[in-house]
Amino acid sequence: MTFSTHTVSTQWLAKNLNSPDVVIIDCRKSKPGITPPVDFHGKYLEAHIPNAIYVEVDSISDCTTGLPHMMPTAEEFAASMSRLGVADTQTIVLYDEGDLFSAPRVWWMLTSFGAKSVRVLDGGLNAWIAEGKPTQSGEHTRVPSTFNAKLVRPVVVSAEQVKDALGKVQIIDARSLARFKAEAPEPRPGLHGGHIPGSLSVPFTELTQDGHLKSPVELKATFEKLGVDLNKPVITSCGSGVTAAALAFGLDSLGVKDVQLYDGSWAEWGDVNEDFPIETH
């Protein structure tokens, strides 16, 4: 894929707001550790991009495993998307606040299940509002559609597969460097501090600059500066599988295809009741 297939500008979206072939999804999600959580559905009802539906990651995930927002089955995902009025053949535009916190997770799920054209709004809602573009209040709904979901390739790895990959495959961690080094507490209770042995710290915040995705040249330089070999397989990880998808999004935009996501991430690996090796340096 080329860079332009991953994002759309606010100008492009403004021109295509009413296109029957474009679905707009507000993916804003509260960050872990914020108490009480930010009510982004409430904020959506107050103001959102016209014709956008609201989709919280948990509402389209498997929440029955004891781990947060895990990848659902193809059948479950197809049912969720079809009910929301999203077809796999449409152009789907996703947005969060602009920091790539949650929109890439929905991008990853959609593309993994075969959606043909999925893009993230560059700059997100913050850029849209800063530019004085129109907003809408209230709930917007779509007529149910048909989403044909099929997992394109094995995109998720388990804890056991990560164990087997230690020392053989690059594992990159999207959490902050302070959490990676156990210098800041984990926002979820009951977790050790530290990181998967041999993994690299690649905070997802490094992918953006001034609220926008970095250019391909800058993005490539960022990954390489942080020790990532773009010619070798990668497993992405984070706190619970959300921002790991931001790293997958950034890598995919550079044409790096051999990328898998550890869905359990630190919520599983760092669990005080689990016996997984941990480093703190």
Summary of the structure (lengths in Angstrom):
residues: 281
radius of gyration: 18.1
end to end distance: 35.6
largest distance: 52.7
contacts: 907
relative contact order: 0.16
helix: 31%
strand: 17%
